[in-house]
């Protein structure tokens, strides 16, 4: 397991602790238990693989969510965001959402992605603990259809 320094910018070159924090009013930090068990480094590796496709910044709309914040935004009951295993990503500047989604979906195996959802303005990716790829489409935060 990678050791992190408390003052480090983030778990990887292009992913910061601030981006991983909950977007609630107090900006709840990414939980230490998810750092210690190593999942943050798997998440960061997945993010770096996606970013490498474009060589451009990618905005993270949502990463970790507290249970209360997840409920407030209408997140799924068993959201991978609450488990610190998910990112909602906006496409890089100049890249269409459909192109962004298709490129990520083509690389799910290589990137360790086990959940991918396409929404109106972002792509959800996660590293849920399963061997299957879960794919869905959504209109907002909450899932609207599921293709397993």
C-alpha positions in Angstrom: 0.0 0.0 0.0 1.2 3.5 -0.8 2.0 5.7 2.1 0.6 9.2 1.9 1.9 12.4 3.5 -0.7 14.4 5.3 0.3 17.5 3.4 0.4 15.9 0.0 -1.7 17.3 -2.8 -3.5 14.1 -3.4 -3.3 10.3 -4.0 -2.0 10.8 -7.6 -0.5 13.4 -9.9 -3.8 14.8 -11.2 -6.2 13.9 -8.4 -6.3 16.1 -5.3 -7.7 15.5 -1.8 -10.0 18.5 -2.4 -11.5 16.9 -5.5 -12.2 13.7 -3.5 -13.8 15.5 -0.6 -17.6 15.6 -0.3 -19.3 18.6 -1.9 -21.5 19.1 1.3 -21.5 22.4 3.1 -18.5 21.5 5.3 -16.4 19.8 2.5 -16.1 16.5 4.5 -12.7 15.0 3.8 -12.3 11.7 2.0 -12.4 9.1 4.9 -9.1 8.0 6.3 -10.3 4.3 6.5 -10.7 4.4 2.7 -7.1 5.6 2.4 -5.8 3.0 4.8 -7.6 0.1 3.0 -6.1 1.3 -0.3 -9.2 1.9 -2.3 -8.3 5.6 -2.9 -5.2 4.4 -4.8 -7.3 2.1 -7.0 -9.6 5.0 -7.6 -6.7 7.4 -8.4 -5.1 4.9 -10.8 -8.4 4.6 -12.6 -8.7 8.4 -12.8 -5.1 8.7 -14.1 -5.8 6.1 -16.8 -8.9 8.0 -18.0 -7.0 11.3 -17.9 -4.2 9.8 -20.0 -6.6 9.2 -22.8 -7.1 13.0 -23.2 -4.0 14.7 -21.7 -6.3 17.4 -20.5 -7.8 18.4 -17.2 -11.0 16.5 -16.2 -13.5 18.1 -13.8 -14.8 15.9 -11.0 -18.4 16.8 -10.2 -18.7 14.3 -7.4 -16.4 11.8 -5.6 -16.9 10.8 -1.9 -20.3 11.6 -0.4 -21.4 11.4 3.2 -24.7 9.3 3.5 -26.6 12.6 4.3 -25.2 14.4 1.3 -25.9 11.4 -0.9 -29.5 11.4 0.2 -29.8 15.2 -0.3 -28.6 14.9 -3.9 -30.9 12.0 -4.7 -28.1 9.4 -4.9 -28.7 5.7 -5.2 -29.3 4.0 -1.8 -26.2 1.9 -2.1 -24.1 4.5 -3.9 -20.5 3.7 -4.6 -19.8 7.4 -3.8 -20.6 6.7 -0.1 -18.1 3.9 -0.2 -15.4 6.2 -1.7 -15.2 4.1 -4.9 -16.8 6.5 -7.5 -16.2 9.6 -9.5 -18.6 11.6 -11.7 -16.5 13.2 -14.5 -17.2 16.0 -16.9 -15.6 15.5 -20.3 -12.4 17.5 -21.0 -12.9 20.9 -22.7 -13.6 20.3 -26.4 -14.6 16.7 -26.0 -18.3 15.7 -26.4 -19.9 13.6 -23.7 -20.7 10.7 -26.1 -17.1 10.6 -27.2 -15.8 10.7 -23.6 -18.2 8.0 -22.5 -17.4 5.7 -25.4 -13.7 5.9 -24.9 -14.0 5.1 -21.2 -16.4 2.3 -21.9 -14.0 0.7 -24.4 -11.3 0.6 -21.7 -13.3 -0.5 -18.6 -11.3 -3.8 -18.3 -7.9 -2.1 -18.6 -8.9 0.7 -16.2 -10.4 -1.5 -13.5 -13.8 0.0 -13.9 -16.8 -2.1 -12.7 -19.5 0.5 -12.9 -20.2 3.1 -15.6 -23.1 5.4 -16.1 -23.8 8.0 -18.7 -25.8 11.1 -17.5 -26.8 14.3 -19.2 -23.5 16.2 -18.4 -21.1 13.7 -16.9 -19.9 10.1 -16.8 -20.0 8.1 -13.6 -17.2 5.5 -13.1 -16.6 3.3 -10.1 -14.4 0.5 -8.8 -17.2 -1.5 -7.0 -16.1 -4.9 -5.7 -17.5 -7.2 -8.4 -16.2 -9.0 -11.5 -19.1 -7.8 -13.6 -19.4 -4.5 -15.5 -22.5 -2.7 -14.5 -23.7 -0.2 -17.1 -26.6 2.3 -16.9 -28.0 5.7 -18.2 -29.3 8.4 -16.0 -31.0 11.8 -16.2 -29.6 13.4 -13.1 -28.0 11.9 -10.1 -30.4 9.1 -9.6 -30.3 6.1 -12.0 -33.1 6.0 -14.7 -32.3 2.7 -16.4 -30.0 -0.2 -15.7 -28.3 -2.5 -18.2 -26.6 -5.4 -16.4 
